[in-house]
Amino acid sequence: LVMGLSPSFTFILGVLIGIERISLLGILGIILGFIGLLILFLPELSLPSSDIIPWFSLALVTPICLAIANVSAGRFRPKGVTSLSMGAGFLLASAVAILPMLIIFDQFYWPINEEIVTPTLVASLINCVHIVLFAEIVKRYGPVFFSQFNYVVVIFAMIWAFILFKEIPSVALLLCLFFVGAGIALSGIRKR
């Protein structure tokens, strides 16, 4: 669910580095997103105990890192570079960056087991398409617009949890989702 905070963090970071302008609707959208987050922080509403709060706070690293990636893709994109080249650069740079950790922790392996070859190839193809679309959407519409994709992730995560595990969202979770959704709606109407 914290993925839904990526647009707010992207907007804040975009304003701080000067690629987004402050707007009343953008600020209201951020406030509504944080209200949704606060609803989840109230242990008596949705968290089993207050012991989870530090771990939930750690989970906030994800939308912050997503915001950095979104804004960086918009701010530091070289002129004249295609989205296919950008996507290839992202994927190659991340592979090179993670390779030492894979070797150090003995986690490197080739997916040659026939049970995982097809899922690995499909996941790789999906990731390649995603990263090229990411680069193109950020180029055309900006990082804040792209970051709204994370709302779709949250909604479909809830749908799949219901379908696969029969999980019924709590009232607090639905209320949080409402505030986050209202925040994105306000942020979304500030630009054409």
N, C-alpha and C positions, 0 to 999 in steps of 0.2 A: 504493500500500500504506500510505502514511503516513495516509491517511484513517481507517484502523483505529485510530489513536491518539486520535481525537476523543472517544470515551467516557471515556478515562482523563483527558484534559485537562479535559473537562466536569466530571467528578467532582471533580478537584482544585480547579478554579475554584469549583464549587458549595460545596465545604467552606470555601474561603477567604472567600466572601461570606455564608456562613451559611444557604444553602438546602438543603444536603445535610449529613447527619451522618456523622462518621467511623465506619467499621465495619471489622472485621477482613477480611471478605470483599471489601469495596471496595478496601482497601489491597492485599490479595493479588492482586486483579484488575489493579490498576495495575502492580504489580511484574511480573506475568506479561506484560503488554503491553510494558513496557520491556525485558524479556528478549528478547521477539520483535524489538523494534527494534534491540537490540544485536547480534543475530544478523545483521541486515542491514548493520550498521556494520562488521563484520569483513570487510575487503576480500578476504581469501583464500577466504572462503566464498561471497560472492555479488556483490560489486561488482568490476567489471573492474579498477579501480585505486583507490588512495586519493585520487586527484585528484577523484573524484566526491563524496567526503564533504562538502566545503563546499556543494555544490549540493543534496545530500540534506538537509543541515541547513537550508538555505533552504526546502526543501519542507515542513519542519515548521511553517512559518508557517501553512499551510493548516489543519491540525487545531487549532491554537491559535485561529485566527480563527473556525473552526466552533464551538469551545467557547465563545468569547465570545458568538457569536450565540445559541447554545442557552441559555446561562445568562441572557443579557439578555432573551430572549423569555419566560422564566419569571419573572424577577425584576421586570421593568419593565412587564409587561402591565397596561394600565389596567383597572380593574374595570368589568364590565358590557359590555365590548367583544366583539363576535362575532369568530370566527376569520376570517370573510370580510372584515370591516373591517380586522383585523390584517394579513391577507395583502395587501389592497389598499394599506395603508399601507407595508408593507415594499417592495412593488414600485414604488410611486410615489416613495418616498424614495430608493431606489437609482437609479431613472431620473434624478431631479433631481440626485443626487450625481455621477453619472458624465457627465452631459451636458456640463459644461465641458471635461472631458478629451477627449471625442469631438470637440468643436469645435476645441479647441486643436491636437490632433494630426490633424485632418482625417480622422477615422474615422467621421463621421456619414453615414449613407445610409439611404434607404428601401428595403426589400426588394421592389422592384417587378419585378425580373427573374423571369419566369415559372418558371424552374427552382428558385428558392429561396423563392417565396411559400408554397407548401404546407409544406415543411419548417419554415419560420420560424413559420407559424401553429400547426403541430402542437407544435413545441418551446415556443412561448409558452403554449399551452393546458396542456401538461404542467407547465410551471413554475408556472402559476397554481394548478393543482390541488395541486402539491407544497407550495407556500407556505401554502395554506389548511390542508392536512393537518398541516404542521409546527406551525402555530399551535394547532391543536386538540389534537394529541397532546401537545405541551408543556404545554398547559393541564390536560389530564386526567391525564397520567402523569408529567410532569416532564421537565426537559432531559436528564438522564442516560439515561432510558429512550429518548427520541427519538434521542439520539446513537448508539445502537446500530445504527441504520439504516446507518451507515457500514461496518459489517462486511458487510452485504449488498452494498454497493457494491464492496468489495474482492473478495468471492467471485465476483460476476458479472463483474467486470473480468477475472478469471483465466479464467472460463468462456468469455467472448467472445474473449479472446486465443487460447485453444486452438481454438475453432471457426473464427475468421476467419484467424488467422495460424499455426495449428498450433504455437503456443508451448507447450512442456512446462515446467511450473514446476520450478525447481531444488529440490534437497533442502533447501537453506537457506531458500528462500522458503516451502516447505511447513512447515518447522519453525517459522519465524516466524509463519505463519498459525495453526499449532497453539497456540502460546503466546498469541497475541492472542485466539484463539477461547476458550481456557481462561480468559483474563482476563475476557472478556465473560460467560462462563457463571457465574463466581463473582460478578461484579458483578450479574448478572441475578437470582440467587437470594436476594440480600439483601433484596429487597422482593417483595411479592405482585404 
